[in-house]
């Protein structure tokens, strides 16, 4: 008698291979990416705030530029914090659900 034999393997997390295995290099990369991430958020946030506050900038060109700034914030916020945590911590994994959320957040802005 043949029973319904199925593979019971379930993927719960992915192991991410980092940019470097050297602890000193990971600290340097963490610092560089943290600074770039902060500048990206601050620059795009200031740009969005200026467009929102100044009524002369309520034109179609600035409307689309503000959407571009928002998408830039969305993209960087969906991936960079996970990368920074992987650079800092010894455990370099991402959950299956977290990977799905990153993938969906990147693809939702394309529509």
C-alpha positions as CSV (number, residue, x, y, z in Angstrom):
1,X,0.0,0.0,0.0
2,X,1.4,3.4,-1.0
3,X,0.6,6.2,1.3
4,X,0.6,9.9,0.4
5,X,4.2,10.6,1.2
6,X,5.0,14.3,1.0
7,X,8.1,16.3,1.8
8,X,7.5,18.0,5.1
9,X,10.2,20.6,4.7
10,X,9.1,24.1,5.5
11,X,11.1,27.3,4.8
12,X,10.9,29.6,7.8
13,X,13.9,31.9,7.2
14,X,16.6,32.6,4.7
15,X,20.3,32.9,5.6
16,X,21.8,36.1,4.1
17,X,25.4,36.1,3.1
18,X,26.9,39.5,4.0
19,X,29.1,41.9,2.1
20,X,32.1,41.0,4.3
21,X,33.1,38.4,6.9
22,X,35.5,40.7,8.6
23,X,34.0,42.3,11.8
24,X,36.0,45.5,11.3
25,X,34.8,45.8,7.7
26,X,31.2,45.2,8.8
27,X,31.4,48.1,11.3
28,X,32.8,50.4,8.5
29,X,30.0,49.3,6.1
30,X,27.4,49.8,8.9
31,X,28.6,53.3,9.4
32,X,28.7,54.2,5.7
33,X,25.3,52.8,5.0
34,X,23.8,54.4,8.1
35,X,25.1,57.8,7.1
36,X,23.8,57.4,3.5
37,X,20.4,56.1,4.7
38,X,20.1,59.1,7.1
39,X,21.0,61.6,4.4
40,X,18.5,59.9,2.0
41,X,15.7,60.1,4.5
42,X,16.5,63.7,5.6
43,X,16.9,65.0,2.1
44,X,13.8,63.5,0.7
45,X,11.8,64.4,3.9
46,X,12.9,68.0,3.6
47,X,12.1,68.1,-0.1
48,X,8.6,66.7,0.6
49,X,8.1,69.2,3.5
50,X,9.1,72.1,1.3
51,X,6.7,71.1,-1.5
52,X,3.9,70.6,1.0
53,X,4.5,74.0,2.8
54,X,5.1,76.3,-0.2
55,X,2.0,76.8,-2.3
56,X,4.0,78.0,-5.2
57,X,5.4,74.5,-5.5
58,X,2.0,73.0,-6.0
59,X,2.5,72.4,-9.7
60,X,2.5,69.2,-11.7
61,X,6.3,69.0,-11.9
62,X,6.7,69.2,-8.1
63,X,3.8,66.8,-7.6
64,X,5.7,64.1,-9.6
65,X,9.0,65.0,-7.9
66,X,7.3,64.6,-4.5
67,X,6.1,61.2,-5.5
68,X,9.6,60.3,-6.6
69,X,10.9,61.4,-3.2
70,X,8.2,59.3,-1.5
71,X,9.1,56.2,-3.5
72,X,12.8,56.7,-2.7
73,X,11.9,56.8,1.0
74,X,9.7,53.7,0.5
75,X,12.4,51.7,-1.3
76,X,15.2,52.5,1.1
77,X,13.0,51.9,4.2
78,X,11.9,48.5,2.9
79,X,15.4,47.2,2.6
80,X,18.2,49.2,4.3
81,X,17.1,48.6,8.0
82,X,17.2,44.9,7.5
83,X,20.6,45.2,5.8
84,X,21.9,47.3,8.7
85,X,20.6,44.8,11.3
86,X,22.4,42.0,9.4
87,X,25.6,44.0,9.4
88,X,25.4,44.6,13.1
89,X,24.1,41.2,14.5
90,X,25.8,37.8,14.3
91,X,22.6,36.2,13.2
92,X,22.2,36.9,9.5
93,X,18.7,35.7,8.6
94,X,15.5,37.1,7.4
95,X,12.2,35.4,8.0
96,X,10.2,34.1,5.1
97,X,7.4,36.6,5.9
98,X,9.9,39.5,6.1
99,X,11.4,38.6,2.7
100,X,7.8,38.5,1.3
101,X,7.0,41.9,2.7
102,X,10.2,43.4,1.2
103,X,9.4,41.8,-2.2
104,X,5.8,43.1,-2.1
105,X,6.7,46.6,-1.0
106,X,9.1,46.8,-3.9
107,X,6.7,45.5,-6.5
108,X,3.7,47.5,-5.2
109,X,5.3,50.8,-6.2
110,X,5.7,49.7,-9.8
111,X,2.0,49.7,-10.4
